[in-house]
Amino acid sequence: MKQVRIKDIARKAGVSIGTVDRVLHNRGEVAESTRKKVLHIAREMKYRPNIVAQALKAKKSHRLAVLLPHGSGDNAFWLLHPQGIGKAVKELQPFQVDVRYFFYELTRENEFPVKTQEIIQFHPDGVILAPVFKKESGKFCKELDSRGIPYVFIDTYIDETHCLAFIGEDAYQAGRVAAGLIDYGLNSSRDILIVNIARNLEDTENLNLRNRGFLHYFADTGTSHRGIYTLDIASTGLPEVEKSMNSILESHPNIGAILVSGAKTHVIARYLEMKERRDMILVGYELTEKNLSFLKKGIIRFLIGQKPVEQAARAVKILFDYLTMHQIPPRQEYQPVEIIHKENAGTPNTGE
């Protein structure tokens, strides 16, 4: 197969070789419309630099910044991503990849911009981030763009950015998968409850996309006659969870299934176990230790997983290939979701 050259991309894009070189090497001023066009054509033509250039560039040490929520307690899902990053860095040896982690608390949104400024001061060659807070992440991405720093999204995708790539689940499709699981197992006369455990749901893109996919499934399949209710809980503390759940189930006694839109499914499972409610179909996300324990008890019926370890490892490799070889990745790389039942659960990634 003939190797695609820079001049081949330039000819197809109708621009100079110098313009293509500036875009692919992320240097110099290029009009945004031209940049997008060149990157699109490079991806389309499956451009790869020559082998000699790859070997020469790979000798340089690269500094990567990783911005993630702090993983502990009920947020232990976020302990899994560093495992994948560490695995990828080890596999890239003897090439030098310097990774610096910047963690923020999900319960303290004002910490996020503080950490982004710490990253800027670190002067990274590339950034991996989970843009959980959409508004603040958008601001950070604009600053990275202005400095010519490439960045890769994991877990959550934000469309209005110039991210190099996104690796993760199709959150909308994951919501539809959850809806199909519940629809299959629930009597057609029973209602459904969506539980969002988040302090600021409006700014949490991934949960919103899952919920949208969940609701659209029922609209598209003609089964929207079911009552579907939503409950937002800001804290995982037992008193608030118990009060909120007692209230919604008392006012809507026909609820027969619950979807938890995030990884804290075990919080609702704990409540159902305490209340001895074995009549509920509970579906949620992510194979963490706490979720697995309730899955094995049969209190959680299904979990939908997005393989965070593999996701984070892939993000490192994409950034490394781009920085060392100017390899242009697909903009969105969706990983297939896993449907996990107690019969096929196996052992989760350690992390909590």
N, C-alpha and C positions, 0 to 999 in steps of 0.2 A: 504494500500500500504506500502510495506517494506521501511523503511528509509535507504537511502544510507549513508554508513559510510566512513570515511577516508580510512580505510583498504580495502574497496571495490574498491575505486578509485586506490589505490596503486597496488592492484592485477591486475586490468585491464591495468594499465599503465606500469606494470613491474618494478616498483620502490619501494623504501622503504616507510613505513608510515611516517617516519621523513621527507623525501623529499616532500611528498604531503602536510604535515603540514606546511613546510616552504613556499611552493608556495601559499597555501590558506591563510596564515597569513602574506604573503608579508614580510618575514624576512629570513635572511641568503642568502648565495650564492647558486644559482641553475643554471645549464646550460640553455641557452635560449631555445634550442630545447626541453628540458625536461619540462620547465615551460609552453611552448605552449601546449605540449601534455597533461599535467596534467589539465590545464584549459579547454582544449577542451573536455576531458573526463568528468570533473566535470559538464560542461554545458550539455553534452550529457546525463549524468545520472541524471540530475536535482538535484544535491547535495544541501541539506539544513542542517545546523548545528542543534543540538538538542535544544529544547525549553529552557532548563535551561541555556545553554550557551548564548542564545540570550538575556535572561533577565538580566544576569550578565553584559554582554558587553554593553548593551543599557544604562547603568547608566553613562558611560563616556561621557564627553563633547567632541564634534568634531569641529575642525576648518576647515572651507571650504573657499577656495579662488575662486572668480568668476572673470574671465577675459573677458571683453566685449568691443566692440566699444562704444564710448560715444554717447548717444542718444539725439539728439536735431535737430531742423530745418528739413532739408531734410533727416536726418538719424534717424528720430523718431521711426522707426521700432525697434531700439535697446532699446527703453524705455519699451518695452513689456516684455522682458525676466525677469527683476527684479520683475515684478508682480507675475510671476509664481514661482520664487524662494521664495519670501516672503510668498506666499500662502502655499507652501510645508513646510517651516520652522514652520509656525503657526500650521499646521496639525500634525507635529511631536511632539508638546508639549505634555507631560512635558519633553521629552528628550531635552538635551541641544545641540543646533547646532549653532555655532558662524560663521556667514557669513561675509566675508570682500570683498568688491567690488574693483576691479582695472579696471579703464576705460582708453581707449586710443582713440585718434582721428584717424579716418579712413584716413584723409588727411595728417597725419604725421606718416609715417611708422616707423620712428626712435623712436617713443614713445613706440612701442610695446616691444622691448627688455628691455627698462627701466622698464616697468611695470612687466615684467616677473622676473626681479631681485628683485623687491619689494616683489613679491609673495614668492620667495625663502627665503627672509629675514623674512617673516611672519611665516614660518615653518608650513604650513598647513598640515592637515591630508589627504586632498583630494582637487582636483581642477576641476572646471567646466570652460570650455573655448570654445569660438567660434574661431576656427583657421582660420580666414579670410585670413591672410597672410601665405601662405603655407610654404615658406622657413623659415621664422623666427619661425613659430609655430613648425616646425620639430626640430629646435635646442632646443627650450624650452622643448619639449617632451622628448628629450634625457636626458636633465638635470633632469627632473622629474623621469625618469626611473632609473637614477644613484642613486637617493636618495630614491627610493622605494615609491614614492608618486603616488597613483592612480589618474587618470584623466579621465573625461568624456567629449566628444565632443558634442556640440549642433550646429545646423545650417549647419555646414560643416564637412565632413568626410575626413580624410587624411589616406590613406591606409598604408603607410610606417611608422606606429607608433605602440606602444603597449598600445593604449588606452583601458581602461576598457570597455567602451561602447560608442556608438554613438546613439543619439536620434534626429531624424529629418526627413526631406523629403528625398526621393530618387531623387536627383537633376536631374539625367539623365532622369528618368521617368517623372519628372515635365516638362522637356523640350519637351518631346514627347506629353504630354497632351496639352501644349500650341500650338504645331504644329497642333494637331488634331482639336482644336477649330478654328484656323485660316483657315485650309484647308476646313473645313466644310462650313464656311461662306463666303469664298472668291471666286470670279469668277476665273475659271481655267486659264484665260488669264492674270491675274494680278500678279505683283511681290510683294516680301516681303522684309521688312527692319528689321534687328536686331539692336537694339540700346543698347550698353553697356555703362553705366554711372559709370566709375571707373577710378581712377588715375593709377592703375597698374593692368590691366586685366590679364596679364600673371600669376600673383601670386595670383589671386582670384579664388580659386578652384571651388566654388559653381557655379559661373556664367559660367565658362568654361564647366562644366558638363551639365548645362541646355542647353547651346548652342549646345553642341555635340548631346544631345538627340533630340533637335529640328531639326537639320540638318539630322540626321540619320532617323528620321521619314519619311521625304520626299524621301530619298534614298530607304528606305525599302518598301514604298508603291507605288513606281513607278511614283511619281508625282514630281520628281526632275527637270522637265522641267521648272518649275517656276524660274524666276530670284530671287536669294536671296542675298541681299547685307548686309554688316555690317558697322556700324558707331560707333566708339568709341569716347566718350565725357568725358573729364577729370573733368569738373566742371558742377555744376548745375546752374551756373549764367546765366541769361537770354541772355546776349549778345553772349556768346559762344554757347549756345544751339541754338539760332536763326540763327546764322551764319552757324553752322554745318548743321542744318536741312534744311535751305534754299538751301544750296549747293547740298545736296544729292537728294532732291526732284526735284530740277531744272534739274539735270543731269540724273535723273531716274524718269521721270514723270509717269511711269506705275505702280509705287508702290501703292498698295491698302491696305496693312496691315502692322502694326508695332508691333514687339515684343520688350518689354523692359525687359532685362534679370534679373533685380533686383527690389528692393522695391521702386525705385524712378520713378515709372510710371507716377506719377502726374506731373513730370517735362516736359515730352513730351505731356501730356494731356493739360497742360497750354499753350504750344506752339500751339497745334492744335486748341484750343479754340480761341486764339489770332488771328490766321490766318483764322478762320471760316472754318476749314477743317472738315466737317462732313462726308466726303466720305471715311474715313479711319477706318479700324478695328484695334483697339488698345487693346492689351493684355499685362498684366504684372503680377506682384507678390505682395502679401501681402495686407491684409485688414487694412490699416492705415487710419486715419481720412482724410488726404489729398487725398489719392487714392479713398476713399469712396465718397468724394464729387464729383469727376469727374465721378465715376461709376454711381451715381444717375442722373447726367446730361446726361448720355449716351455717353460721350466722350470716356471713357474707356468701352470697351465691356465686357471683362471678367478679373477677377483677380483670381490668383491661390494662395491659402493660405497654410501655413505649421504649423499653430497653435503654435506660439512661446511661449505663456503663458503656455500651457500644456506641451510643449517640455521642458521648463526650470524646471518646477515642477517635471517632471519625472526624470530629471537628478539628482536633489537633493535626491530623494528617492532611486535611484539606488546607489548613493555614500553612503548614510546612511546605506542601507541594507548591502553593502559590508563591511563598516567599523565596523558595530556593529555585524553582523551575518555571515560575510564572504560569503555572498550569491553571486554567480557568475552569472552575467546577460548575456543575449545574446549580442554578440559583436556589432551587428547592429540592432537597433529597428526602423524600418521605420514607420513613421506615414502617414496615407492616406492623400493625398492632397485634399483641398477643391476647387471646382470650384464655383466662386461667380459671379453672375449677379445682376443687379440692382433690379431684382424681388425677390431675396432671400438674399439680403445683410444684413439686420438686422442692429444691432449696433455693431461696432468694439470694440476691446479692447481699453480702454482709454489709451492714451500714448502720445498724441501730441495736 
